[in-house]
Amino acid sequence: MKTYAEMTAELEKLAAHNERLVAGLRSARAQIVELKEDLERVGDPPNSYATFLRRCEGTTIDVLHNGRRLRVATAASLDLDALTPGTELRLNEALAAVEAVPQGDAGNVVPVVEALADSRVLVAVAPDDTRVLRRSGTLAEELLHPGDHVLVDLRSQLVLERIDRAEITDLVLEQVPEVSFDQIGGLGEQIEAIRDAVELPFLQQDLYRTYGLRPPQGVLLYGPPGCGKTMIAKAVAHELVLRSAEVRGVSAQEALENSAFLNVKGPELLNKYVGETERSIRLVFERAREKAAADHPVVIFFDEMEALFRTRGTGLSSDVETTIVPQLLAEIDGVEGLDNVIVIGASNREDMIDPAILRPGRLDVKIRVRRPNARAGREILGLYLDESVPVREDREELLDLATREIYADTPATAYVRVEYSDGGHDVLHFRDFVSGATLRNIVDRAKKLAVKDQLATGEVGVASRHLREAIAAEFAENEDMPSAAHAEDWAKVTGMPGRRRRVDAVVPLQEHALPEGTAADDTAAAAPAEEVTA
């Protein structure tokens, strides 16, 4: 007979085996239940989806299902009050609405032709296909303008949402630039003129009304390239916002956030499709009017204005300007006013801009931005060779030295001989073609030379020889710039003297790079920089 201990051990073994059997049965049961659920799920009839149109009597609704309008029942769990036109619904096998699902985010993008008064929208689906669609619930309070792009579901005939296309956003810079008049050198007269034309009418509106004066609609900045036209426009926008903030008693930060500087990139606005360029111009002005509606100043800046608005009838391959120019004229002085909006144009070929744009009442003020003379040039050099830049010699002496070399009037600095059709000619020196951009580049070259010198020798700071080398390198790079093939056009672009006389030829006089120190040696006894005139 088995002992008590043996029987106890056997009983424990059988109990453990029984537990394993129970666990196996439970696992098998769970698998059977899961398989049954999967079988039932696979065997369920497919659900379909529909678009909610309107609520009817009781618990029935009208939906659009597979292109057909149906009146269907709804499940008790569906909140009918929360449904808006365009909501997507899931239908069961009996075509009863049981659940609201997230709205689709795909469809056709079409432009708005007109927003109708009864929550309908007229859209252009194709050039010869214009349709009237209804707004979905998400667009019930949205303000739509002609030219806006919207996402539509043509099957349900609904406008789903407004699409902000990047075509205009990429063409304009909306934030006000952080550029002040203090960062611009040598253009005091032009800055004062544009402040009188732009800031004064905006800040003293009551006085202008008292005297019956109207503020100018626009300003044209013209002159040679690289002389500060774009910087002036940016500074005007920045200073105008700050002055208006002081008058209205708001913080400068708030004013900068609410104001706008629309820097329109002219060539990128051109489009090969008929009417698209005109629409883009219209959208730019619409955006400006929206920004200016809350009494915040807005500046629209057209750089390289002649690229868009050249004289009508001068196109060689096409006459797109015959429609672009009238569009701009209609925006500036059309039926819709331009309150708190200033249009500033910049060009180095003002002779190519259509005269209708430049007449009084449109771009009223014309400001010529000239090349800097010696006094202005020294001021510009001082902005970039300021106290923050380490130097090895006296800073003022370095500025005087650079000014003397740049504005020297010696045979070594003779640049071109301009021959006119009347038999006359002029000899122009490098100083006659100096721009603000040239002066900045000279200082940057000197700084780079100082950096290389410091790495090689350990000496810190800009020295006079760095400036001489920079000036010589800058002049040498520009020796071959005069164009003999298009002498007349080159003369107009550079804004050189005698531009009202017909230019027959431009003959370069520089055959090699300016020797280091030549100008300084020839002009060592020259008068101080402020006495030299360009």
C-alpha positions in Angstrom: 0.0 0.0 0.0 1.1 3.6 -0.8 2.2 5.7 2.1 0.6 9.0 2.9 3.5 11.0 1.5 3.3 9.2 -1.8 -0.4 9.8 -2.1 0.0 13.5 -1.3 2.7 13.9 -3.9 0.6 12.2 -6.5 -2.4 14.3 -5.6 -0.4 17.5 -6.1 0.8 16.3 -9.4 -2.7 15.6 -10.6 -3.9 19.0 -9.3 -1.1 20.8 -11.3 -2.0 18.8 -14.4 -5.7 19.8 -13.9 -4.7 23.5 -13.7 -2.9 23.2 -17.0 -5.9 21.6 -18.6 -8.1 24.4 -17.3 -5.7 27.1 -18.7 -5.7 25.3 -22.0 -9.5 25.2 -22.2 -9.8 28.8 -21.3 -7.2 29.8 -24.0 -9.1 27.6 -26.5 -12.4 29.2 -25.5 -11.0 32.7 -26.0 -9.6 31.8 -29.4 -13.0 30.3 -30.4 -14.8 33.6 -29.2 -12.3 35.7 -31.2 -12.7 33.6 -34.3 -16.5 33.8 -34.0 -16.3 37.6 -33.7 -14.0 37.8 -36.7 -16.3 35.5 -38.6 -19.3 37.7 -37.7 -17.3 40.9 -38.6 -16.2 39.5 -42.0 -19.7 38.4 -42.6 -21.2 41.8 -41.9 -22.5 43.6 -45.0 -20.3 46.6 -46.0 -21.1 50.1 -44.7 -21.2 53.1 -47.0 -20.7 56.8 -46.6 -22.8 59.8 -47.5 -22.7 63.6 -47.3 -25.2 65.4 -45.1 -27.3 67.9 -46.9 -30.2 69.0 -44.6 -32.4 67.9 -41.8 -36.0 66.9 -42.5 -39.0 66.3 -40.2 -38.5 64.0 -37.3 -35.3 62.0 -37.3 -34.9 61.8 -41.1 -32.2 63.6 -43.1 -31.3 64.2 -46.7 -27.9 62.9 -47.8 -26.0 62.5 -51.0 -25.1 58.9 -51.5 -23.2 57.7 -54.6 -24.4 60.7 -56.6 -28.0 60.2 -55.5 -30.0 62.2 -53.0 -31.6 60.0 -50.4 -33.8 60.6 -47.4 -32.6 58.2 -44.7 -33.4 57.4 -41.1 -30.9 58.0 -38.3 -29.7 56.1 -35.3 -30.7 57.3 -31.8 -27.1 57.9 -30.9 -26.5 60.4 -33.7 -26.7 64.1 -32.6 -28.8 65.7 -35.3 -28.3 69.2 -34.0 -24.5 69.0 -34.4 -24.8 68.1 -38.1 -23.9 70.8 -40.7 -24.0 70.7 -44.5 -21.0 68.8 -45.7 -20.6 66.4 -42.7 -19.6 62.9 -43.6 -21.9 60.1 -42.3 -21.5 56.3 -42.1 -24.5 54.3 -43.2 -25.3 50.8 -42.2 -26.5 48.0 -44.4 -30.1 49.4 -44.2 -28.7 52.8 -45.3 -29.5 54.4 -42.0 -27.1 57.0 -40.7 -25.4 55.7 -37.6 -22.2 57.8 -37.1 -20.6 61.1 -38.1 -17.0 60.7 -39.3 -14.2 63.2 -40.0 -14.8 65.2 -43.2 -12.7 64.4 -46.2 -9.7 66.7 -47.0 -9.4 66.1 -50.7 -11.3 67.5 -53.7 -11.1 70.1 -56.5 -9.5 73.5 -55.9 -11.2 76.2 -57.9 -11.2 80.1 -57.8 -14.2 82.0 -56.5 -15.9 84.2 -59.0 -18.4 85.8 -56.6 -19.8 85.2 -53.1 -23.6 85.3 -53.3 -25.7 86.7 -50.5 -27.6 83.5 -49.7 -24.7 81.3 -48.6 -24.0 80.2 -52.1 -20.7 80.7 -54.0 -20.1 81.2 -57.7 -17.0 79.3 -58.7 -15.1 78.7 -62.0 -14.6 75.0 -62.3 -13.1 75.4 -65.8 -12.7 78.3 -68.2 -16.1 77.6 -69.7 -17.7 76.0 -66.7 -19.1 78.2 -63.9 -21.2 76.6 -61.2 -23.1 77.7 -58.1 -22.3 75.7 -55.0 -23.4 75.9 -51.4 -21.1 76.5 -48.4 -20.4 73.7 -46.0 -20.9 74.3 -42.3 -17.2 75.2 -41.7 -17.5 78.1 -44.2 -20.8 79.6 -43.0 -19.1 82.7 -41.6 -16.0 82.7 -43.8 -15.5 85.9 -45.8 -14.7 85.0 -49.4 -13.4 87.4 -52.1 -13.3 87.0 -55.9 -10.0 85.3 -56.7 -9.9 83.2 -53.5 -9.3 79.5 -53.9 -11.6 77.0 -52.3 -11.8 73.3 -51.9 -15.0 71.9 -53.4 -16.8 68.5 -53.6 -18.4 68.7 -57.0 -20.5 65.5 -56.3 -22.2 67.0 -53.3 -22.0 70.6 -54.8 -20.5 72.0 -51.6 -17.6 74.4 -50.9 -15.6 72.7 -48.1 -12.9 75.1 -47.1 -10.9 78.1 -48.1 -7.4 77.3 -49.4 -4.5 79.7 -48.8 -2.4 79.2 -51.9 1.3 80.1 -51.7 1.3 81.9 -55.0 0.8 85.4 -53.4 2.4 84.5 -50.1 5.6 83.6 -51.8 5.6 86.9 -53.8 5.3 89.3 -50.9 7.1 89.9 -47.7 4.5 90.8 -45.2 6.5 91.6 -42.0 7.8 95.1 -41.6 11.7 95.1 -42.0 13.9 96.0 -39.1 15.6 98.8 -41.1 15.9 102.4 -39.8 17.0 105.6 -41.4 20.0 105.6 -39.2 21.4 102.6 -41.1 21.3 104.5 -44.4 24.2 106.9 -45.1 24.7 109.7 -47.6 21.0 110.1 -48.5 19.9 112.7 -46.1 18.2 114.9 -48.7 16.3 111.9 -50.2 15.3 110.6 -46.8 13.9 114.0 -45.8 11.9 114.3 -49.1 10.3 110.8 -48.7 9.5 111.5 -45.1 7.7 114.6 -46.1 5.9 112.7 -48.8 4.9 109.6 -46.8 5.1 110.2 -43.0 3.7 113.8 -42.8 0.4 113.1 -44.5 -0.2 110.0 -42.5 0.7 111.5 -39.1 -0.9 114.9 -39.7 -4.2 113.8 -41.3 -6.2 116.6 -39.6 -3.9 119.3 -40.9 -4.0 117.9 -44.4 -7.8 117.9 -44.3 -7.8 121.5 -43.0 -5.7 122.7 -45.9 -7.6 120.5 -48.4 -4.5 118.5 -49.2 -4.7 114.9 -50.3 -1.9 112.5 -49.4 0.2 111.2 -52.3 -0.8 107.8 -53.6 2.7 106.7 -54.4 6.4 107.4 -54.6 8.9 106.5 -57.2 12.6 106.1 -56.2 14.8 106.1 -59.3 18.5 106.1 -59.9 21.5 103.9 -60.5 21.6 100.4 -59.0 23.1 99.8 -55.6 22.5 103.3 -54.2 19.9 102.6 -51.5 16.5 102.6 -53.1 15.3 99.4 -51.6 16.8 100.2 -48.2 14.9 103.6 -48.2 11.6 101.8 -48.9 12.2 99.3 -46.1 13.2 102.1 -43.7 10.0 104.1 -44.7 7.8 101.2 -43.7 9.6 100.7 -40.4 9.7 104.4 -39.4 6.1 104.9 -40.5 4.9 102.2 -38.3 6.8 103.5 -35.3 5.6 107.1 -35.8 2.0 106.0 -36.2 2.3 103.9 -33.0 3.4 107.0 -31.1 0.4 109.0 -32.4 -2.1 106.3 -31.7 -0.6 105.5 -28.3 0.1 101.8 -28.9 3.2 99.8 -28.3 5.8 99.6 -31.1 5.7 95.8 -31.0 1.9 95.7 -31.5 2.2 98.2 -34.3 4.9 96.1 -36.0 2.8 92.9 -35.7 -0.3 94.5 -37.2 1.3 96.5 -40.0 2.7 95.1 -43.3 5.3 95.7 -45.9 4.3 94.0 -49.1 7.5 93.6 -51.1 6.3 92.5 -54.5 8.8 90.5 -56.5 7.9 91.9 -59.9 9.3 89.3 -62.4 7.8 86.4 -60.4 4.4 88.0 -60.7 4.4 87.4 -64.4 2.4 84.4 -65.6 2.1 83.0 -69.1 -1.7 82.4 -68.7 -3.9 85.3 -69.8 -5.3 87.2 -66.8 -3.3 85.5 -64.1 -0.8 88.4 -63.7 -3.6 90.9 -63.4 -5.3 88.7 -60.8 -2.1 88.5 -58.8 -1.8 92.3 -58.8 -5.5 92.5 -57.6 -4.8 90.1 -54.8 -1.8 92.0 -53.6 -3.9 95.2 -53.3 -6.8 93.3 -51.7 -4.4 92.0 -49.0 -3.1 95.5 -48.5 -6.7 96.9 -48.0 -7.4 94.1 -45.5 -4.3 94.9 -43.5 -5.0 98.7 -43.7 -8.7 98.4 -42.7 -7.8 98.8 -38.9 -5.9 102.1 -39.4 -2.5 100.4 -39.7 -0.1 101.7 -42.4 0.7 99.4 -45.2 3.5 99.9 -47.8 3.4 98.1 -51.2 6.9 98.1 -52.7 7.4 97.2 -56.3 11.1 96.7 -56.9 12.4 96.8 -60.5 9.2 98.4 -61.5 10.0 98.6 -65.2 9.9 94.8 -65.4 6.1 94.8 -64.9 4.8 98.2 -65.8 6.8 99.2 -68.9 5.4 101.6 -71.5 2.5 100.1 -73.3 3.2 99.1 -76.9 6.9 98.5 -76.4 6.7 94.7 -76.0 8.6 92.8 -78.7 7.1 89.3 -78.3 3.9 90.2 -76.5 2.0 93.1 -75.2 1.2 91.9 -71.7 1.8 95.4 -70.4 -1.4 96.6 -72.2 -3.4 94.8 -69.5 -1.1 94.8 -66.6 -0.6 98.6 -66.5 -4.4 99.4 -66.6 -4.8 96.9 -63.7 -2.3 98.8 -61.6 -3.9 102.1 -62.5 -7.4 100.8 -61.5 -6.0 99.6 -58.2 -4.3 102.9 -57.4 -7.1 105.4 -58.2 -10.1 103.1 -59.0 -13.4 102.9 -57.3 -12.0 101.3 -54.2 -9.9 103.7 -52.2 -6.4 103.0 -50.9 -6.7 104.4 -47.4 -3.5 104.0 -45.2 -1.8 102.3 -48.2 1.4 103.8 -49.8 2.7 102.5 -53.1 6.5 102.8 -53.5 8.2 101.9 -56.7 11.9 101.6 -57.4 13.6 101.5 -60.8 16.9 102.3 -62.5 15.2 102.6 -65.8 12.4 105.1 -65.1 12.3 106.0 -68.8 10.8 102.5 -69.5 7.8 102.9 -67.0 4.5 103.8 -68.6 3.9 107.6 -68.3 0.3 107.0 -67.1 1.7 105.5 -63.9 4.1 108.5 -63.2 1.5 111.2 -63.6 0.4 113.3 -60.6 -2.3 111.5 -58.7 -0.7 108.1 -59.0 3.0 108.1 -58.2 3.0 111.8 -57.3 6.4 112.1 -55.8 9.6 111.2 -57.8 12.8 111.1 -55.9 16.1 110.6 -57.6 18.6 108.6 -55.6 22.0 109.8 -56.8 25.4 108.2 -56.5 27.2 109.3 -53.3 29.7 112.1 -53.5 32.9 112.1 -51.4 31.1 113.4 -48.3 28.3 110.9 -48.6 30.8 108.2 -49.4 32.7 108.8 -46.3 29.5 108.6 -44.2 28.7 105.3 -45.8 32.2 103.9 -45.2 31.8 105.0 -41.5 28.6 103.0 -41.1 30.5 99.7 -42.0 33.8 100.6 -40.5 32.3 101.7 -37.2 33.5 101.4 -33.6 32.7 97.7 -33.4 35.3 96.9 -36.1 38.9 96.5 -34.7 41.4 98.7 -36.5 45.2 99.1 -36.2 45.3 102.8 -37.0 43.2 105.8 -36.3 39.7 105.2 -37.5 39.1 108.7 -38.9 42.4 108.6 -40.8 41.5 105.3 -42.3 38.2 106.7 -43.5 39.9 109.8 -45.0 42.4 107.6 -46.7 39.7 105.3 -48.2 37.7 108.4 -49.4 40.7 110.0 -51.0 41.6 106.8 -52.9 38.1 106.1 -54.1 37.3 109.6 -55.2 40.7 110.4 -56.7 40.7 112.3 -60.0 43.9 111.1 -61.6 44.8 109.4 -64.9 45.3 106.2 -63.0 41.6 106.2 -62.0 40.2 107.1 -65.4 37.5 104.5 -66.1 35.8 105.1 -69.5 35.6 107.7 -72.3 32.0 108.4 -73.3 31.6 109.6 -76.9 28.4 111.4 -77.9 26.7 111.7 -81.3 27.4 115.5 -81.3 31.1 114.9 -81.4 31.8 115.6 -77.7 33.1 113.2 -75.1 33.6 112.9 -71.4 36.2 111.0 -69.4 34.7 109.4 -66.3 36.7 108.1 -63.3 35.9 105.3 -61.0 34.4 107.7 -58.5 31.6 108.5 -61.0 30.4 105.0 -60.8 30.7 104.4 -57.0 27.5 103.3 -55.3 26.6 102.5 -51.7 26.9 98.8 -52.5 30.4 99.3 -53.9 31.5 101.1 -50.7 30.1 98.4 -48.5 31.9 95.7 -50.6 35.2 97.6 -50.3 34.9 97.6 -46.5 33.9 93.9 -46.5 37.0 93.1 -48.6 39.2 94.9 -46.2 37.7 93.0 -43.2 38.3 89.7 -45.0 41.9 90.7 -45.6 42.3 91.6 -42.0 40.9 88.3 -40.9 43.4 86.4 -43.1 46.2 88.6 -41.9 45.3 87.9 -38.2 45.3 84.2 -38.9 48.7 84.4 -40.5 50.5 86.9 -38.2 48.3 87.3 -35.2 47.9 91.1 -35.7 44.4 92.3 -35.0 42.5 95.0 -36.9 42.0 96.6 -40.3 45.0 98.5 -41.6 45.4 101.1 -44.3 47.0 98.5 -46.6 43.9 96.3 -46.3 41.8 99.2 -47.5 44.2 100.0 -50.4 44.1 96.3 -51.5 40.4 96.2 -51.2 39.9 99.3 -53.3 42.3 98.1 -56.0 40.6 94.7 -56.2 37.1 96.3 -56.4 38.2 98.6 -59.2 40.0 95.8 -61.0 36.8 93.7 -61.0 34.8 96.4 -62.7 37.3 97.2 -65.5 35.4 95.1 -68.0 31.9 96.1 -67.0 31.3 98.9 -69.6 29.2 97.6 -72.5 30.2 98.7 -76.0 27.4 96.6 -77.6 24.6 98.6 -75.9 26.3 101.8 -75.0 23.1 103.9 -74.8 21.3 101.4 -72.5 24.4 101.0 -70.3 24.7 104.8 -70.0 21.1 105.0 -68.8 21.4 102.2 -66.3 24.5 103.6 -64.7 23.0 107.1 -64.5 26.2 108.7 -65.7 26.5 112.4 -66.6 25.3 113.5 -70.0 22.4 111.0 -70.1 20.3 113.4 -72.1 22.8 113.3 -75.0 22.9 110.4 -77.3 25.8 108.1 -76.5 27.5 106.5 -79.5 30.3 104.6 -77.8 31.7 103.7 -74.3 35.5 103.1 -74.5 37.1 101.4 -71.4 40.3 103.1 -70.4 41.6 100.6 -67.8 43.9 98.0 -69.3 45.1 96.5 -66.0 44.3 96.4 -62.3 44.9 99.6 -60.3 48.4 99.3 -58.7 48.3 99.1 -55.0 48.8 102.6 -53.5 48.8 104.4 -56.8 45.8 106.5 -56.0 47.1 107.3 -52.5 50.5 108.4 -53.9 49.0 110.6 -56.5 46.6 112.3 -54.1 48.7 112.5 -50.9 48.4 116.2 -50.9 44.8 116.3 -51.8 42.2 118.3 -49.8 40.4 116.6 -46.9 37.6 114.2 -47.9 34.8 116.6 -47.1 36.2 119.1 -49.6 36.3 116.7 -52.5 33.2 116.6 -54.7 32.1 113.9 -57.0 
